[in-house]
Amino acid sequence: MEQRDYFEEVYEVVRLVPKGRVTTYGSIARYLSLRAGARMVGWAMNGCHNRPDVPAHRVVNSVGVLSGKHFFGGPTIMEQLLEDEGVRVKNDKVVDFKTVYWDPTVELAL
């Protein structure tokens, strides 16, 4: 039986999040049917801060808070990356979260 590389599966989904949009740890976990859920996605995201091919800044918590911002090497880097793509952030939270939210379970439905 082949072992799944959960982190790489998470990174593949994150690479599909369009510029100017965000998704959540839980949404990725649901899409991939990960047993450890959002926590496992969080672990994967914490491990990819040196991977420029993974737009980790597009992954936020379930209400749009930049909960992983401390992994970007500075307190405002995640916010700046999002704002550079047109996502507005105020007080470490995505403004109009429901409007810019990208759900892989809908967008990548088979």
ROSE-4610 file (N, C-alpha, C; in Angstrom, 1 decimal, always signed):
// ROSE-4610
residu = [M/M/M/E/E/E/Q/Q/Q/R/R/R/D/D/D/Y/Y/Y/F/F/F/E/E/E/E/E/E/V/V/V/Y/Y/Y/E/E/E/V/V/V/V/V/V/R/R/R/L/L/L/V/V/V/P/P/P/K/K/K/G/G/G/R/R/R/V/V/V/T/T/T/T/T/T/Y/Y/Y/G/G/G/S/S/S/I/I/I/A/A/A/R/R/R/Y/Y/Y/L/L/L/S/S/S/L/L/L/R/R/R/A/A/A/G/G/G/A/A/A/R/R/R/M/M/M/V/V/V/G/G/G/W/W/W/A/A/A/M/M/M/N/N/N/G/G/G/C/C/C/H/H/H/N/N/N/R/R/R/P/P/P/D/D/D/V/V/V/P/P/P/A/A/A/H/H/H/R/R/R/V/V/V/V/V/V/N/N/N/S/S/S/V/V/V/G/G/G/V/V/V/L/L/L/S/S/S/G/G/G/K/K/K/H/H/H/F/F/F/F/F/F/G/G/G/G/G/G/P/P/P/T/T/T/I/I/I/M/M/M/E/E/E/Q/Q/Q/L/L/L/L/L/L/E/E/E/D/D/D/E/E/E/G/G/G/V/V/V/R/R/R/V/V/V/K/K/K/N/N/N/D/D/D/K/K/K/V/V/V/V/V/V/D/D/D/F/F/F/K/K/K/T/T/T/V/V/V/Y/Y/Y/W/W/W/D/D/D/P/P/P/T/T/T/V/V/V/E/E/E/L/L/L/A/A/A/L/L/L]
num = [1/1/1/2/2/2/3/3/3/4/4/4/5/5/5/6/6/6/7/7/7/8/8/8/9/9/9/10/10/10/11/11/11/12/12/12/13/13/13/14/14/14/15/15/15/16/16/16/17/17/17/18/18/18/19/19/19/20/20/20/21/21/21/22/22/22/23/23/23/24/24/24/25/25/25/26/26/26/27/27/27/28/28/28/29/29/29/30/30/30/31/31/31/32/32/32/33/33/33/34/34/34/35/35/35/36/36/36/37/37/37/38/38/38/39/39/39/40/40/40/41/41/41/42/42/42/43/43/43/44/44/44/45/45/45/46/46/46/47/47/47/48/48/48/49/49/49/50/50/50/51/51/51/52/52/52/53/53/53/54/54/54/55/55/55/56/56/56/57/57/57/58/58/58/59/59/59/60/60/60/61/61/61/62/62/62/63/63/63/64/64/64/65/65/65/66/66/66/67/67/67/68/68/68/69/69/69/70/70/70/71/71/71/72/72/72/73/73/73/74/74/74/75/75/75/76/76/76/77/77/77/78/78/78/79/79/79/80/80/80/81/81/81/82/82/82/83/83/83/84/84/84/85/85/85/86/86/86/87/87/87/88/88/88/89/89/89/90/90/90/91/91/91/92/92/92/93/93/93/94/94/94/95/95/95/96/96/96/97/97/97/98/98/98/99/99/99/100/100/100/101/101/101/102/102/102/103/103/103/104/104/104/105/105/105/106/106/106/107/107/107/108/108/108/109/109/109/110/110/110]
x = [+0.8/+0.0/+0.9/+0.6/+1.4/+1.0/+2.0/+1.7/+1.5/+0.5/+0.2/+1.2/+1.5/+2.3/+1.4/+0.8/-0.2/+0.2/+1.5/+1.9/+2.0/+2.5/+2.5/+1.1/+0.2/-1.2/-1.8/-1.5/-1.9/-1.3/+0.0/+0.7/+0.1/-0.3/-0.9/-2.2/-3.0/-4.3/-4.0/-3.0/-2.7/-2.2/-1.5/-1.0/-2.2/-3.3/-4.5/-5.3/-5.1/-5.8/-5.5/-6.4/-6.1/-5.6/-4.8/-4.4/-5.6/-5.5/-6.7/-7.8/-7.5/-8.5/-7.8/-8.5/-8.0/-8.9/-8.3/-9.0/-8.6/-9.2/-8.9/-8.3/-7.7/-7.1/-8.2/-9.3/-10.4/-10.9/-11.0/-11.5/-10.6/-9.3/-8.3/-8.4/-8.5/-8.6/-9.9/-11.0/-12.2/-12.1/-11.5/-11.3/-10.4/-9.4/-8.5/-8.8/-9.9/-10.4/-9.3/-8.6/-7.6/-8.1/-7.7/-8.2/-7.8/-6.7/-6.3/-6.8/-7.5/-8.2/-7.3/-7.9/-7.3/-5.9/-5.7/-4.5/-3.3/-3.6/-2.6/-2.3/-3.3/-3.0/-2.1/-2.4/-1.6/-0.1/+0.1/+1.4/+2.1/+1.4/+2.0/+2.3/+1.5/+1.7/+2.9/+3.0/+4.2/+5.5/+5.4/+6.6/+7.0/+6.2/+6.5/+7.0/+7.3/+7.7/+8.9/+9.7/+10.9/+10.6/+9.3/+8.9/+8.2/+8.9/+8.2/+7.1/+7.1/+6.1/+4.8/+4.7/+3.5/+3.0/+1.9/+1.4/+0.7/+1.5/+0.9/+0.2/+0.5/-0.2/-1.7/-2.1/-3.5/-4.3/-3.7/-4.4/-4.6/-5.8/-6.2/-7.1/-7.4/-8.3/-9.8/-10.6/-12.0/-12.8/-12.3/-13.0/-12.2/-11.1/-10.3/-9.2/-8.9/-7.7/-6.4/-5.4/-4.1/-3.3/-3.8/-3.3/-1.9/-1.5/-0.1/+0.9/+0.6/+1.4/+2.8/+3.0/+4.3/+5.3/+4.8/+5.7/+6.3/+6.0/+6.5/+7.7/+8.3/+9.6/+9.4/+8.2/+7.9/+6.4/+6.0/+4.6/+3.6/+4.2/+3.2/+3.5/+4.3/+4.7/+3.5/+2.8/+1.6/+0.6/+0.3/-0.7/-0.2/+1.0/+1.5/+1.4/+1.7/+1.5/+0.1/-0.8/-2.3/-2.7/-2.3/-2.7/-2.1/-0.9/-0.3/-1.1/-1.9/-2.8/-4.2/-4.5/-5.8/-6.7/-6.2/-7.0/-6.8/-7.8/-7.7/-7.7/-6.8/-6.7/-6.7/-7.5/-7.5/-7.5/-6.6/-6.4/-6.2/-5.3/-4.9/-6.1/-7.1/-8.3/-8.6/-9.0/-9.3/-10.7/-10.7/-11.9/-12.7/-14.0/-14.9/-14.5/-14.2/-13.8/-14.7/-16.0/-16.9/-16.8/-16.4/-16.3/-15.1/-14.0/-12.7/-12.4/-13.3/-13.1/-13.2/-12.2/-12.2/-12.3/-13.3/-13.6/-13.2/-12.1/-11.7/-12.7/-13.6/-14.6/-15.6/-15.8/-16.7/-15.9/-14.8/-14.0/-13.3/-13.0/-12.3/-13.1/-14.4/-15.3/-15.1/-15.1/-14.9/-16.1]
y = [-1.2/+0.0/+1.3/+2.2/+3.4/+4.4/+5.0/+6.0/+7.3/+8.1/+9.4/+10.4/+11.4/+12.5/+13.6/+13.7/+14.7/+16.1/+16.4/+17.8/+18.1/+17.3/+17.6/+17.7/+16.9/+17.1/+18.5/+18.9/+20.2/+21.3/+21.2/+22.2/+22.2/+21.1/+21.0/+21.8/+21.7/+22.5/+24.0/+24.3/+25.7/+26.4/+25.6/+26.2/+26.6/+26.0/+26.2/+27.4/+28.0/+29.1/+30.3/+30.9/+32.0/+33.3/+34.0/+35.3/+36.1/+36.9/+37.7/+36.9/+35.7/+34.9/+34.2/+33.7/+33.0/+31.8/+30.8/+29.6/+29.4/+28.4/+28.1/+26.7/+26.6/+25.3/+24.2/+24.5/+23.5/+23.1/+24.1/+23.8/+22.9/+23.1/+22.2/+20.8/+20.7/+19.4/+18.7/+19.4/+18.7/+18.2/+19.0/+18.6/+17.4/+17.3/+16.2/+15.0/+15.2/+14.2/+13.8/+14.8/+14.5/+14.3/+13.2/+12.8/+13.8/+14.3/+15.3/+16.7/+16.8/+18.1/+19.3/+20.4/+21.7/+21.7/+21.0/+21.0/+20.4/+19.4/+18.8/+19.8/+20.5/+21.5/+22.6/+23.0/+24.0/+23.5/+22.3/+21.7/+21.8/+21.4/+21.5/+22.9/+23.9/+25.3/+25.8/+25.4/+25.8/+25.3/+24.2/+23.6/+24.1/+25.0/+25.4/+26.9/+27.5/+28.9/+29.2/+28.2/+28.4/+27.9/+27.7/+27.2/+28.2/+29.0/+30.1/+29.6/+28.3/+27.7/+27.4/+27.7/+27.4/+28.8/+29.3/+30.6/+30.5/+30.2/+30.0/+31.2/+32.4/+33.6/+33.5/+32.7/+32.6/+31.7/+31.1/+30.2/+30.9/+31.1/+31.8/+30.9/+31.4/+30.5/+30.7/+30.0/+29.9/+31.2/+32.2/+33.5/+34.6/+34.1/+35.1/+35.7/+35.3/+35.8/+35.3/+36.1/+35.7/+35.0/+33.8/+33.1/+32.6/+32.4/+31.9/+33.0/+34.3/+35.4/+35.3/+34.7/+34.7/+33.8/+33.0/+32.1/+32.8/+34.0/+34.7/+35.6/+35.5/+36.3/+37.7/+38.2/+39.5/+39.7/+40.6/+40.6/+41.1/+41.7/+42.3/+41.7/+40.7/+40.2/+39.4/+38.6/+37.9/+38.9/+39.9/+41.0/+41.7/+42.0/+42.7/+41.8/+40.5/+39.6/+39.6/+39.5/+39.5/+40.8/+41.9/+43.2/+43.4/+42.9/+43.0/+42.3/+41.3/+40.6/+41.2/+42.3/+42.9/+42.5/+41.6/+41.2/+42.2/+42.9/+43.9/+43.2/+43.7/+43.2/+44.3/+44.1/+45.1/+44.4/+44.9/+44.2/+42.7/+42.3/+40.9/+40.0/+40.6/+39.9/+40.3/+39.3/+39.6/+40.3/+41.5/+42.3/+41.6/+41.6/+40.9/+39.5/+38.8/+37.4/+36.5/+36.6/+35.7/+36.0/+37.2/+37.6/+37.0/+36.9/+36.5/+35.0/+34.4/+33.0/+32.1/+31.2/+30.2/+28.8/+28.0/+26.8/+25.6/+24.9/+23.8/+22.7/+22.5/+21.5/+21.8/+23.1/+23.6/+23.8/+24.5/+24.9/+23.7/+22.7/+21.5/+20.3/+20.4/+19.3/+18.4/+17.1/+16.1/+15.9]
z = [+0.0/+0.0/+0.0/-0.9/-1.0/+0.1/+0.7/+1.7/+1.1/+1.6/+1.0/+1.6/+0.8/+1.2/+1.5/+2.7/+3.0/+2.8/+3.2/+3.0/+1.6/+0.7/-0.7/-1.3/-0.8/-1.3/-0.9/+0.3/+0.8/-0.1/-0.4/-1.2/-2.6/-3.2/-4.5/-4.5/-3.5/-3.4/-3.2/-2.4/-2.1/-3.4/-4.2/-5.5/-6.4/-6.2/-7.1/-6.6/-5.4/-4.9/-5.8/-6.5/-7.4/-6.6/-7.3/-6.8/-6.4/-5.3/-4.9/-4.2/-3.9/-3.2/-2.0/-1.0/+0.2/+0.4/+1.1/+1.5/+3.0/+3.5/+5.0/+5.2/+6.3/+6.7/+6.6/+7.2/+7.3/+5.9/+5.0/+3.7/+2.9/+3.1/+2.4/+3.0/+4.4/+5.0/+4.6/+4.5/+4.0/+2.6/+1.7/+0.3/+0.2/+1.1/+1.0/+1.9/+2.7/+3.6/+4.6/+5.2/+6.1/+7.5/+8.1/+9.4/+10.5/+10.5/+11.5/+11.2/+10.1/+9.7/+9.6/+10.0/+9.8/+10.5/+11.6/+12.3/+11.4/+10.6/+9.7/+8.6/+8.1/+7.1/+7.7/+8.9/+9.6/+9.7/+10.1/+10.1/+8.8/+7.7/+6.4/+6.0/+6.4/+6.0/+6.8/+8.1/+8.9/+8.3/+7.6/+7.0/+5.6/+5.1/+3.7/+3.5/+4.6/+4.6/+3.7/+3.4/+2.5/+1.1/+0.8/-0.6/-1.3/-2.2/-2.9/-3.9/-4.2/-5.1/-4.4/-3.1/-2.4/-1.8/-2.3/-1.9/-0.5/+0.5/+1.9/+2.4/+2.0/+2.5/+2.1/+1.2/+0.8/+1.7/+2.7/+3.7/+5.0/+5.4/+6.7/+7.5/+8.7/+9.5/+9.1/+9.8/+9.3/+9.3/+9.9/+9.9/+9.2/+8.5/+7.8/+8.5/+9.7/+10.5/+9.9/+9.9/+9.4/+10.5/+10.9/+12.1/+11.9/+10.6/+10.4/+10.1/+10.3/+9.9/+10.6/+11.7/+12.4/+11.7/+10.7/+10.0/+8.8/+8.5/+7.3/+7.5/+8.7/+8.9/+9.3/+9.5/+9.9/+10.1/+11.0/+11.4/+10.4/+9.3/+8.3/+6.9/+6.8/+5.4/+4.8/+5.6/+5.1/+4.6/+5.4/+5.0/+3.7/+3.6/+2.4/+1.2/+1.3/+0.2/-0.3/+0.6/+0.3/-0.3/+0.3/-0.3/-1.7/-1.9/-3.2/-4.3/-3.9/-4.8/-4.8/-4.0/-4.0/-2.9/-2.0/-0.8/+0.3/+0.7/+1.8/+3.2/+4.0/+5.4/+6.4/+7.5/+8.5/+9.8/+10.7/+12.0/+11.9/+11.0/+10.8/+10.4/+9.7/+9.3/+7.8/+7.0/+5.6/+5.6/+4.9/+4.8/+3.7/+3.9/+2.9/+2.7/+3.7/+3.7/+2.8/+3.0/+2.2/+0.7/+0.3/-1.1/-1.7/-1.0/-1.6/-1.2/-0.4/+0.0/-1.2/-1.3/-2.4/-1.8/-2.1/-1.5/-2.5/-2.1/-3.0/-3.2/-2.2/-2.4/-3.4/-3.7/-4.8/-6.1/-6.0/-7.2/-7.8/-7.1/-7.6/-7.6/-7.5/-7.5/-8.7/-8.4/-9.5/-10.3]
